[in-house]
Amino acid sequence: QQIAVLGAKLKDKPRSAKLHAKLAQLIFDTGGPQSQEEATCLAQKAIDLAPDKSVGYVVLANVAADHEMRMESLQCAIDLDSKHPTANNKSPSIGVALALVKL
């Protein structure tokens, strides 16, 4: 049901990187035969829509099957977070920290 709700929101806001990332994580978390592939595609779309935001990279670091892709995505998320104007440069965002834990 949550997937359907997010899917409907995505139809209203197809350029929302945050919605793509949320849907990717939700699809991955709920499982299913094609969930990892679909989640990876959605996370990559989030990155395409907002390459200067860490949200897509964090989700890709969680959902990608390829370890190297996960590590590269996580590094990009850390780099972007450290450049964020409100970042204190001493600790990663919660999303980055969660991605580190999942690895």
PDB file as gemmi writes it, atoms N, CA and C in Angstrom:
CRYST1    1.000    1.000    1.000  90.00  90.00  90.00 P 1                      
ATOM      1  N   GLN A   1       0.826  -1.195   0.000  1.00  0.00           N  
ATOM      2  CA  GLN A   1       0.000   0.000   0.000  1.00  0.00           C  
ATOM      3  C   GLN A   1       0.870   1.259   0.000  1.00  0.00           C  
ATOM      4  N   GLN A   2       1.933   1.285   0.781  1.00  0.00           N  
ATOM      5  CA  GLN A   2       2.818   2.449   0.810  1.00  0.00           C  
ATOM      6  C   GLN A   2       3.468   2.666  -0.548  1.00  0.00           C  
ATOM      7  N   ILE A   3       3.769   1.575  -1.234  1.00  0.00           N  
ATOM      8  CA  ILE A   3       4.368   1.677  -2.570  1.00  0.00           C  
ATOM      9  C   ILE A   3       3.386   2.357  -3.515  1.00  0.00           C  
ATOM     10  N   ALA A   4       2.119   1.993  -3.434  1.00  0.00           N  
ATOM     11  CA  ALA A   4       1.100   2.603  -4.286  1.00  0.00           C  
ATOM     12  C   ALA A   4       0.954   4.091  -3.990  1.00  0.00           C  
ATOM     13  N   VAL A   5       0.989   4.456  -2.718  1.00  0.00           N  
ATOM     14  CA  VAL A   5       0.875   5.862  -2.330  1.00  0.00           C  
ATOM     15  C   VAL A   5       2.060   6.667  -2.875  1.00  0.00           C  
ATOM     16  N   LEU A   6       3.265   6.138  -2.689  1.00  0.00           N  
ATOM     17  CA  LEU A   6       4.443   6.838  -3.208  1.00  0.00           C  
ATOM     18  C   LEU A   6       4.437   6.890  -4.733  1.00  0.00           C  
ATOM     19  N   GLY A   7       3.984   5.812  -5.362  1.00  0.00           N  
ATOM     20  CA  GLY A   7       3.881   5.791  -6.819  1.00  0.00           C  
ATOM     21  C   GLY A   7       2.936   6.867  -7.329  1.00  0.00           C  
ATOM     22  N   ALA A   8       1.818   7.058  -6.632  1.00  0.00           N  
ATOM     23  CA  ALA A   8       0.855   8.098  -7.009  1.00  0.00           C  
ATOM     24  C   ALA A   8       1.459   9.489  -6.821  1.00  0.00           C  
ATOM     25  N   LYS A   9       2.178   9.677  -5.729  1.00  0.00           N  
ATOM     26  CA  LYS A   9       2.835  10.967  -5.500  1.00  0.00           C  
ATOM     27  C   LYS A   9       3.877  11.239  -6.577  1.00  0.00           C  
ATOM     28  N   LEU A  10       4.558  10.189  -6.998  1.00  0.00           N  
ATOM     29  CA  LEU A  10       5.586  10.322  -8.024  1.00  0.00           C  
ATOM     30  C   LEU A  10       4.977  10.722  -9.370  1.00  0.00           C  
ATOM     31  N   LYS A  11       3.769  10.262  -9.629  1.00  0.00           N  
ATOM     32  CA  LYS A  11       3.083  10.666 -10.860  1.00  0.00           C  
ATOM     33  C   LYS A  11       2.777  12.159 -10.850  1.00  0.00           C  
ATOM     34  N   ASP A  12       2.491  12.688  -9.657  1.00  0.00           N  
ATOM     35  CA  ASP A  12       2.225  14.122  -9.529  1.00  0.00           C  
ATOM     36  C   ASP A  12       3.509  14.953  -9.577  1.00  0.00           C  
ATOM     37  N   LYS A  13       4.598  14.361  -9.099  1.00  0.00           N  
ATOM     38  CA  LYS A  13       5.890  15.065  -9.047  1.00  0.00           C  
ATOM     39  C   LYS A  13       6.978  14.182  -9.648  1.00  0.00           C  
ATOM     40  N   PRO A  14       6.954  13.981 -10.970  1.00  0.00           N  
ATOM     41  CA  PRO A  14       7.902  13.049 -11.598  1.00  0.00           C  
ATOM     42  C   PRO A  14       9.356  13.515 -11.561  1.00  0.00           C  
ATOM     43  N   ARG A  15       9.604  14.764 -11.205  1.00  0.00           N  
ATOM     44  CA  ARG A  15      10.972  15.280 -11.159  1.00  0.00           C  
ATOM     45  C   ARG A  15      11.506  15.341  -9.722  1.00  0.00           C  
ATOM     46  N   SER A  16      10.821  14.678  -8.810  1.00  0.00           N  
ATOM     47  CA  SER A  16      11.225  14.689  -7.403  1.00  0.00           C  
ATOM     48  C   SER A  16      12.256  13.590  -7.119  1.00  0.00           C  
ATOM     49  N   ALA A  17      13.479  14.004  -6.906  1.00  0.00           N  
ATOM     50  CA  ALA A  17      14.532  13.044  -6.572  1.00  0.00           C  
ATOM     51  C   ALA A  17      14.242  12.369  -5.233  1.00  0.00           C  
ATOM     52  N   LYS A  18      13.723  13.127  -4.299  1.00  0.00           N  
ATOM     53  CA  LYS A  18      13.437  12.586  -2.976  1.00  0.00           C  
ATOM     54  C   LYS A  18      12.378  11.475  -3.042  1.00  0.00           C  
ATOM     55  N   LEU A  19      11.333  11.675  -3.842  1.00  0.00           N  
ATOM     56  CA  LEU A  19      10.306  10.645  -3.981  1.00  0.00           C  
ATOM     57  C   LEU A  19      10.857   9.408  -4.677  1.00  0.00           C  
ATOM     58  N   HIS A  20      11.693   9.586  -5.694  1.00  0.00           N  
ATOM     59  CA  HIS A  20      12.318   8.441  -6.356  1.00  0.00           C  
ATOM     60  C   HIS A  20      13.160   7.646  -5.350  1.00  0.00           C  
ATOM     61  N   ALA A  21      13.917   8.370  -4.543  1.00  0.00           N  
ATOM     62  CA  ALA A  21      14.778   7.706  -3.558  1.00  0.00           C  
ATOM     63  C   ALA A  21      13.952   6.966  -2.497  1.00  0.00           C  
ATOM     64  N   LYS A  22      12.891   7.616  -2.003  1.00  0.00           N  
ATOM     65  CA  LYS A  22      12.035   6.967  -1.001  1.00  0.00           C  
ATOM     66  C   LYS A  22      11.394   5.701  -1.556  1.00  0.00           C  
ATOM     67  N   LEU A  23      10.897   5.800  -2.790  1.00  0.00           N  
ATOM     68  CA  LEU A  23      10.266   4.643  -3.407  1.00  0.00           C  
ATOM     69  C   LEU A  23      11.288   3.528  -3.628  1.00  0.00           C  
ATOM     70  N   ALA A  24      12.482   3.886  -4.035  1.00  0.00           N  
ATOM     71  CA  ALA A  24      13.537   2.889  -4.234  1.00  0.00           C  
ATOM     72  C   ALA A  24      13.820   2.132  -2.936  1.00  0.00           C  
ATOM     73  N   GLN A  25      13.976   2.863  -1.850  1.00  0.00           N  
ATOM     74  CA  GLN A  25      14.267   2.215  -0.571  1.00  0.00           C  
ATOM     75  C   GLN A  25      13.110   1.348  -0.114  1.00  0.00           C  
ATOM     76  N   LEU A  26      11.888   1.829  -0.296  1.00  0.00           N  
ATOM     77  CA  LEU A  26      10.710   1.071   0.116  1.00  0.00           C  
ATOM     78  C   LEU A  26      10.574  -0.216  -0.694  1.00  0.00           C  
ATOM     79  N   ILE A  27      10.755  -0.133  -1.996  1.00  0.00           N  
ATOM     80  CA  ILE A  27      10.679  -1.328  -2.845  1.00  0.00           C  
ATOM     81  C   ILE A  27      11.750  -2.331  -2.444  1.00  0.00           C  
ATOM     82  N   PHE A  28      12.950  -1.845  -2.188  1.00  0.00           N  
ATOM     83  CA  PHE A  28      14.031  -2.736  -1.763  1.00  0.00           C  
ATOM     84  C   PHE A  28      13.704  -3.400  -0.431  1.00  0.00           C  
ATOM     85  N   ASP A  29      13.202  -2.612   0.507  1.00  0.00           N  
ATOM     86  CA  ASP A  29      12.907  -3.129   1.847  1.00  0.00           C  
ATOM     87  C   ASP A  29      11.776  -4.155   1.853  1.00  0.00           C  
ATOM     88  N   THR A  30      10.828  -4.011   0.941  1.00  0.00           N  
ATOM     89  CA  THR A  30       9.696  -4.940   0.923  1.00  0.00           C  
ATOM     90  C   THR A  30      10.004  -6.213   0.164  1.00  0.00           C  
ATOM     91  N   GLY A  31      11.110  -6.228  -0.560  1.00  0.00           N  
ATOM     92  CA  GLY A  31      11.540  -7.450  -1.231  1.00  0.00           C  
ATOM     93  C   GLY A  31      10.789  -7.739  -2.506  1.00  0.00           C  
ATOM     94  N   GLY A  32      10.919  -8.962  -2.958  1.00  0.00           N  
ATOM     95  CA  GLY A  32      10.299  -9.364  -4.206  1.00  0.00           C  
ATOM     96  C   GLY A  32      11.361  -9.704  -5.232  1.00  0.00           C  
ATOM     97  N   PRO A  33      10.980 -10.450  -6.263  1.00  0.00           N  
ATOM     98  CA  PRO A  33      11.965 -10.947  -7.223  1.00  0.00           C  
ATOM     99  C   PRO A  33      12.714  -9.870  -7.999  1.00  0.00           C  
ATOM    100  N   GLN A  34      12.073  -8.780  -8.301  1.00  0.00           N  
ATOM    101  CA  GLN A  34      12.713  -7.721  -9.082  1.00  0.00           C  
ATOM    102  C   GLN A  34      13.031  -6.485  -8.237  1.00  0.00           C  
ATOM    103  N   SER A  35      12.906  -6.592  -6.936  1.00  0.00           N  
ATOM    104  CA  SER A  35      12.997  -5.406  -6.086  1.00  0.00           C  
ATOM    105  C   SER A  35      14.360  -4.721  -6.145  1.00  0.00           C  
ATOM    106  N   GLN A  36      15.436  -5.488  -6.135  1.00  0.00           N  
ATOM    107  CA  GLN A  36      16.755  -4.863  -6.125  1.00  0.00           C  
ATOM    108  C   GLN A  36      17.029  -4.121  -7.433  1.00  0.00           C  
ATOM    109  N   GLU A  37      16.681  -4.739  -8.536  1.00  0.00           N  
ATOM    110  CA  GLU A  37      16.897  -4.099  -9.836  1.00  0.00           C  
ATOM    111  C   GLU A  37      16.036  -2.835  -9.977  1.00  0.00           C  
ATOM    112  N   GLU A  38      14.783  -2.929  -9.591  1.00  0.00           N  
ATOM    113  CA  GLU A  38      13.883  -1.777  -9.681  1.00  0.00           C  
ATOM    114  C   GLU A  38      14.330  -0.666  -8.737  1.00  0.00           C  
ATOM    115  N   ALA A  39      14.717  -1.033  -7.536  1.00  0.00           N  
ATOM    116  CA  ALA A  39      15.177  -0.043  -6.560  1.00  0.00           C  
ATOM    117  C   ALA A  39      16.444   0.648  -7.043  1.00  0.00           C  
ATOM    118  N   THR A  40      17.345  -0.104  -7.644  1.00  0.00           N  
ATOM    119  CA  THR A  40      18.585   0.479  -8.171  1.00  0.00           C  
ATOM    120  C   THR A  40      18.275   1.483  -9.279  1.00  0.00           C  
ATOM    121  N   CYS A  41      17.363   1.137 -10.166  1.00  0.00           N  
ATOM    122  CA  CYS A  41      16.977   2.054 -11.256  1.00  0.00           C  
ATOM    123  C   CYS A  41      16.363   3.344 -10.703  1.00  0.00           C  
ATOM    124  N   LEU A  42      15.503   3.207  -9.701  1.00  0.00           N  
ATOM    125  CA  LEU A  42      14.884   4.385  -9.098  1.00  0.00           C  
ATOM    126  C   LEU A  42      15.913   5.254  -8.376  1.00  0.00           C  
ATOM    127  N   ALA A  43      16.853   4.634  -7.688  1.00  0.00           N  
ATOM    128  CA  ALA A  43      17.906   5.396  -7.004  1.00  0.00           C  
ATOM    129  C   ALA A  43      18.778   6.134  -8.019  1.00  0.00           C  
ATOM    130  N   GLN A  44      19.086   5.476  -9.123  1.00  0.00           N  
ATOM    131  CA  GLN A  44      19.880   6.131 -10.162  1.00  0.00           C  
ATOM    132  C   GLN A  44      19.111   7.290 -10.791  1.00  0.00           C  
ATOM    133  N   LYS A  45      17.794   7.142 -10.922  1.00  0.00           N  
ATOM    134  CA  LYS A  45      16.966   8.236 -11.432  1.00  0.00           C  
ATOM    135  C   LYS A  45      17.002   9.411 -10.458  1.00  0.00           C  
ATOM    136  N   ALA A  46      16.978   9.125  -9.163  1.00  0.00           N  
ATOM    137  CA  ALA A  46      17.066  10.186  -8.154  1.00  0.00           C  
ATOM    138  C   ALA A  46      18.386  10.950  -8.300  1.00  0.00           C  
ATOM    139  N   ILE A  47      19.452  10.217  -8.567  1.00  0.00           N  
ATOM    140  CA  ILE A  47      20.759  10.854  -8.770  1.00  0.00           C  
ATOM    141  C   ILE A  47      20.741  11.706 -10.036  1.00  0.00           C  
ATOM    142  N   ASP A  48      20.142  11.183 -11.097  1.00  0.00           N  
ATOM    143  CA  ASP A  48      20.050  11.941 -12.350  1.00  0.00           C  
ATOM    144  C   ASP A  48      19.273  13.242 -12.159  1.00  0.00           C  
ATOM    145  N   LEU A  49      18.214  13.183 -11.354  1.00  0.00           N  
ATOM    146  CA  LEU A  49      17.386  14.366 -11.126  1.00  0.00           C  
ATOM    147  C   LEU A  49      18.046  15.391 -10.213  1.00  0.00           C  
ATOM    148  N   ALA A  50      18.849  14.931  -9.281  1.00  0.00           N  
ATOM    149  CA  ALA A  50      19.482  15.840  -8.314  1.00  0.00           C  
ATOM    150  C   ALA A  50      20.901  15.363  -7.997  1.00  0.00           C  
ATOM    151  N   PRO A  51      21.820  15.517  -8.951  1.00  0.00           N  
ATOM    152  CA  PRO A  51      23.183  15.017  -8.731  1.00  0.00           C  
ATOM    153  C   PRO A  51      23.947  15.770  -7.636  1.00  0.00           C  
ATOM    154  N   ASP A  52      23.424  16.912  -7.234  1.00  0.00           N  
ATOM    155  CA  ASP A  52      24.083  17.700  -6.192  1.00  0.00           C  
ATOM    156  C   ASP A  52      23.521  17.430  -4.799  1.00  0.00           C  
ATOM    157  N   LYS A  53      22.601  16.473  -4.688  1.00  0.00           N  
ATOM    158  CA  LYS A  53      22.013  16.083  -3.399  1.00  0.00           C  
ATOM    159  C   LYS A  53      22.439  14.664  -3.046  1.00  0.00           C  
ATOM    160  N   SER A  54      22.593  14.398  -1.778  1.00  0.00           N  
ATOM    161  CA  SER A  54      23.090  13.086  -1.348  1.00  0.00           C  
ATOM    162  C   SER A  54      22.023  12.003  -1.298  1.00  0.00           C  
ATOM    163  N   VAL A  55      20.750  12.364  -1.326  1.00  0.00           N  
ATOM    164  CA  VAL A  55      19.677  11.394  -1.087  1.00  0.00           C  
ATOM    165  C   VAL A  55      19.725  10.208  -2.054  1.00  0.00           C  
ATOM    166  N   GLY A  56      19.918  10.427  -3.322  1.00  0.00           N  
ATOM    167  CA  GLY A  56      19.974   9.326  -4.288  1.00  0.00           C  
ATOM    168  C   GLY A  56      21.183   8.441  -4.078  1.00  0.00           C  
ATOM    169  N   TYR A  57      22.314   9.058  -3.753  1.00  0.00           N  
ATOM    170  CA  TYR A  57      23.546   8.302  -3.521  1.00  0.00           C  
ATOM    171  C   TYR A  57      23.431   7.429  -2.272  1.00  0.00           C  
ATOM    172  N   VAL A  58      22.786   7.964  -1.236  1.00  0.00           N  
ATOM    173  CA  VAL A  58      22.608   7.192   0.002  1.00  0.00           C  
ATOM    174  C   VAL A  58      21.752   5.959  -0.271  1.00  0.00           C  
ATOM    175  N   VAL A  59      20.662   6.147  -0.988  1.00  0.00           N  
ATOM    176  CA  VAL A  59      19.779   5.012  -1.278  1.00  0.00           C  
ATOM    177  C   VAL A  59      20.480   4.019  -2.202  1.00  0.00           C  
ATOM    178  N   LEU A  60      21.198   4.513  -3.200  1.00  0.00           N  
ATOM    179  CA  LEU A  60      21.921   3.594  -4.082  1.00  0.00           C  
ATOM    180  C   LEU A  60      22.953   2.790  -3.294  1.00  0.00           C  
ATOM    181  N   ALA A  61      23.573   3.409  -2.313  1.00  0.00           N  
ATOM    182  CA  ALA A  61      24.530   2.689  -1.459  1.00  0.00           C  
ATOM    183  C   ALA A  61      23.844   1.584  -0.661  1.00  0.00           C  
ATOM    184  N   ASN A  62      22.554   1.733  -0.422  1.00  0.00           N  
ATOM    185  CA  ASN A  62      21.793   0.710   0.306  1.00  0.00           C  
ATOM    186  C   ASN A  62      21.265  -0.397  -0.583  1.00  0.00           C  
ATOM    187  N   VAL A  63      20.906  -0.069  -1.831  1.00  0.00           N  
ATOM    188  CA  VAL A  63      20.147  -1.026  -2.632  1.00  0.00           C  
ATOM    189  C   VAL A  63      20.931  -1.714  -3.750  1.00  0.00           C  
ATOM    190  N   ALA A  64      22.033  -1.156  -4.171  1.00  0.00           N  
ATOM    191  CA  ALA A  64      22.772  -1.717  -5.309  1.00  0.00           C  
ATOM    192  C   ALA A  64      23.322  -3.104  -4.979  1.00  0.00           C  
ATOM    193  N   ALA A  65      23.316  -3.968  -5.968  1.00  0.00           N  
ATOM    194  CA  ALA A  65      23.850  -5.322  -5.789  1.00  0.00           C  
ATOM    195  C   ALA A  65      25.376  -5.319  -5.806  1.00  0.00           C  
ATOM    196  N   ASP A  66      25.939  -4.440  -6.585  1.00  0.00           N  
ATOM    197  CA  ASP A  66      27.387  -4.387  -6.771  1.00  0.00           C  
ATOM    198  C   ASP A  66      28.058  -3.643  -5.613  1.00  0.00           C  
ATOM    199  N   HIS A  67      28.993  -4.318  -4.955  1.00  0.00           N  
ATOM    200  CA  HIS A  67      29.670  -3.718  -3.801  1.00  0.00           C  
ATOM    201  C   HIS A  67      30.431  -2.453  -4.183  1.00  0.00           C  
ATOM    202  N   GLU A  68      31.103  -2.471  -5.306  1.00  0.00           N  
ATOM    203  CA  GLU A  68      31.868  -1.293  -5.736  1.00  0.00           C  
ATOM    204  C   GLU A  68      30.941  -0.100  -5.978  1.00  0.00           C  
ATOM    205  N   MET A  69      29.778  -0.351  -6.576  1.00  0.00           N  
ATOM    206  CA  MET A  69      28.811   0.718  -6.810  1.00  0.00           C  
ATOM    207  C   MET A  69      28.314   1.274  -5.483  1.00  0.00           C  
ATOM    208  N   ARG A  70      28.076   0.392  -4.511  1.00  0.00           N  
ATOM    209  CA  ARG A  70      27.633   0.854  -3.187  1.00  0.00           C  
ATOM    210  C   ARG A  70      28.687   1.744  -2.545  1.00  0.00           C  
ATOM    211  N   MET A  71      29.937   1.327  -2.625  1.00  0.00           N  
ATOM    212  CA  MET A  71      31.016   2.103  -2.005  1.00  0.00           C  
ATOM    213  C   MET A  71      31.198   3.455  -2.697  1.00  0.00           C  
ATOM    214  N   GLU A  72      31.143   3.469  -4.029  1.00  0.00           N  
ATOM    215  CA  GLU A  72      31.279   4.729  -4.778  1.00  0.00           C  
ATOM    216  C   GLU A  72      30.119   5.678  -4.453  1.00  0.00           C  
ATOM    217  N   SER A  73      28.918   5.129  -4.358  1.00  0.00           N  
ATOM    218  CA  SER A  73      27.744   5.943  -4.037  1.00  0.00           C  
ATOM    219  C   SER A  73      27.858   6.528  -2.635  1.00  0.00           C  
ATOM    220  N   LEU A  74      28.312   5.715  -1.720  1.00  0.00           N  
ATOM    221  CA  LEU A  74      28.487   6.191  -0.356  1.00  0.00           C  
ATOM    222  C   LEU A  74      29.533   7.298  -0.291  1.00  0.00           C  
ATOM    223  N   GLN A  75      30.623   7.145  -1.038  1.00  0.00           N  
ATOM    224  CA  GLN A  75      31.656   8.185  -1.063  1.00  0.00           C  
ATOM    225  C   GLN A  75      31.097   9.484  -1.641  1.00  0.00           C  
ATOM    226  N   CYS A  76      30.297   9.373  -2.693  1.00  0.00           N  
ATOM    227  CA  CYS A  76      29.670  10.574  -3.270  1.00  0.00           C  
ATOM    228  C   CYS A  76      28.755  11.245  -2.246  1.00  0.00           C  
ATOM    229  N   ALA A  77      27.974  10.449  -1.519  1.00  0.00           N  
ATOM    230  CA  ALA A  77      27.079  11.004  -0.506  1.00  0.00           C  
ATOM    231  C   ALA A  77      27.872  11.720   0.584  1.00  0.00           C  
ATOM    232  N   ILE A  78      28.955  11.124   1.018  1.00  0.00           N  
ATOM    233  CA  ILE A  78      29.797  11.748   2.048  1.00  0.00           C  
ATOM    234  C   ILE A  78      30.391  13.043   1.525  1.00  0.00           C  
ATOM    235  N   ASP A  79      30.890  13.021   0.291  1.00  0.00           N  
ATOM    236  CA  ASP A  79      31.468  14.226  -0.309  1.00  0.00           C  
ATOM    237  C   ASP A  79      30.431  15.339  -0.418  1.00  0.00           C  
ATOM    238  N   LEU A  80      29.235  15.000  -0.868  1.00  0.00           N  
ATOM    239  CA  LEU A  80      28.185  16.016  -0.999  1.00  0.00           C  
ATOM    240  C   LEU A  80      27.763  16.555   0.357  1.00  0.00           C  
ATOM    241  N   ASP A  81      27.630  15.677   1.332  1.00  0.00           N  
ATOM    242  CA  ASP A  81      27.249  16.139   2.673  1.00  0.00           C  
ATOM    243  C   ASP A  81      28.304  17.063   3.269  1.00  0.00           C  
ATOM    244  N   SER A  82      29.555  16.778   3.004  1.00  0.00           N  
ATOM    245  CA  SER A  82      30.610  17.616   3.577  1.00  0.00           C  
ATOM    246  C   SER A  82      30.643  18.995   2.934  1.00  0.00           C  
ATOM    247  N   LYS A  83      30.086  19.134   1.733  1.00  0.00           N  
ATOM    248  CA  LYS A  83      30.052  20.423   1.042  1.00  0.00           C  
ATOM    249  C   LYS A  83      28.774  21.199   1.317  1.00  0.00           C  
ATOM    250  N   HIS A  84      27.821  20.550   1.970  1.00  0.00           N  
ATOM    251  CA  HIS A  84      26.547  21.204   2.259  1.00  0.00           C  
ATOM    252  C   HIS A  84      26.791  22.390   3.185  1.00  0.00           C  
ATOM    253  N   PRO A  85      26.185  23.533   2.894  1.00  0.00           N  
ATOM    254  CA  PRO A  85      26.456  24.737   3.690  1.00  0.00           C  
ATOM    255  C   PRO A  85      26.151  24.617   5.172  1.00  0.00           C  
ATOM    256  N   THR A  86      25.220  23.722   5.546  1.00  0.00           N  
ATOM    257  CA  THR A  86      24.890  23.594   6.966  1.00  0.00           C  
ATOM    258  C   THR A  86      25.616  22.428   7.630  1.00  0.00           C  
ATOM    259  N   ALA A  87      26.418  21.707   6.862  1.00  0.00           N  
ATOM    260  CA  ALA A  87      27.140  20.566   7.441  1.00  0.00           C  
ATOM    261  C   ALA A  87      28.229  21.068   8.384  1.00  0.00           C  
ATOM    262  N   ASN A  88      28.403  20.353   9.473  1.00  0.00           N  
ATOM    263  CA  ASN A  88      29.442  20.750  10.420  1.00  0.00           C  
ATOM    264  C   ASN A  88      30.783  20.120  10.084  1.00  0.00           C  
ATOM    265  N   ASN A  89      30.801  19.320   8.995  1.00  0.00           N  
ATOM    266  CA  ASN A  89      32.020  18.678   8.504  1.00  0.00           C  
ATOM    267  C   ASN A  89      32.674  17.745   9.510  1.00  0.00           C  
ATOM    268  N   LYS A  90      31.988  17.459  10.602  1.00  0.00           N  
ATOM    269  CA  LYS A  90      32.556  16.546  11.592  1.00  0.00           C  
ATOM    270  C   LYS A  90      31.828  15.220  11.621  1.00  0.00           C  
ATOM    271  N   SER A  91      30.594  15.199  11.159  1.00  0.00           N  
ATOM    272  CA  SER A  91      29.842  13.947  11.182  1.00  0.00           C  
ATOM    273  C   SER A  91      28.964  13.854   9.943  1.00  0.00           C  
ATOM    274  N   PRO A  92      28.744  12.644   9.451  1.00  0.00           N  
ATOM    275  CA  PRO A  92      27.902  12.469   8.268  1.00  0.00           C  
ATOM    276  C   PRO A  92      26.432  12.665   8.619  1.00  0.00           C  
ATOM    277  N   SER A  93      25.609  12.868   7.611  1.00  0.00           N  
ATOM    278  CA  SER A  93      24.174  12.969   7.833  1.00  0.00           C  
ATOM    279  C   SER A  93      23.643  11.631   8.335  1.00  0.00           C  
ATOM    280  N   ILE A  94      22.435  11.645   8.822  1.00  0.00           N  
ATOM    281  CA  ILE A  94      21.818  10.417   9.315  1.00  0.00           C  
ATOM    282  C   ILE A  94      21.720   9.389   8.197  1.00  0.00           C  
ATOM    283  N   GLY A  95      21.348   9.831   6.990  1.00  0.00           N  
ATOM    284  CA  GLY A  95      21.235   8.906   5.865  1.00  0.00           C  
ATOM    285  C   GLY A  95      22.558   8.239   5.532  1.00  0.00           C  
ATOM    286  N   VAL A  96      23.620   9.015   5.541  1.00  0.00           N  
ATOM    287  CA  VAL A  96      24.952   8.461   5.264  1.00  0.00           C  
ATOM    288  C   VAL A  96      25.351   7.503   6.373  1.00  0.00           C  
ATOM    289  N   ALA A  97      25.069   7.868   7.600  1.00  0.00           N  
ATOM    290  CA  ALA A  97      25.404   6.984   8.725  1.00  0.00           C  
ATOM    291  C   ALA A  97      24.643   5.658   8.622  1.00  0.00           C  
ATOM    292  N   LEU A  98      23.378   5.712   8.241  1.00  0.00           N  
ATOM    293  CA  LEU A  98      22.604   4.484   8.091  1.00  0.00           C  
ATOM    294  C   LEU A  98      23.147   3.621   6.948  1.00  0.00           C  
ATOM    295  N   ALA A  99      23.553   4.260   5.863  1.00  0.00           N  
ATOM    296  CA  ALA A  99      24.128   3.510   4.751  1.00  0.00           C  
ATOM    297  C   ALA A  99      25.418   2.818   5.188  1.00  0.00           C  
ATOM    298  N   LEU A 100      26.208   3.483   5.995  1.00  0.00           N  
ATOM    299  CA  LEU A 100      27.450   2.878   6.508  1.00  0.00           C  
ATOM    300  C   LEU A 100      27.141   1.654   7.358  1.00  0.00           C  
ATOM    301  N   VAL A 101      26.118   1.756   8.189  1.00  0.00           N  
ATOM    302  CA  VAL A 101      25.733   0.647   9.059  1.00  0.00           C  
ATOM    303  C   VAL A 101      25.287  -0.553   8.222  1.00  0.00           C  
ATOM    304  N   LYS A 102      24.524  -0.302   7.150  1.00  0.00           N  
ATOM    305  CA  LYS A 102      23.998  -1.382   6.319  1.00  0.00           C  
ATOM    306  C   LYS A 102      25.093  -2.076   5.523  1.00  0.00           C  
ATOM    307  N   LEU A 103      26.181  -1.373   5.228  1.00  0.00           N  
ATOM    308  CA  LEU A 103      27.277  -2.009   4.497  1.00  0.00           C  
ATOM    309  C   LEU A 103      27.961  -2.982   5.411  1.00  0.00           C  
TER     310      LEU A 103                                                      
END                                                                             
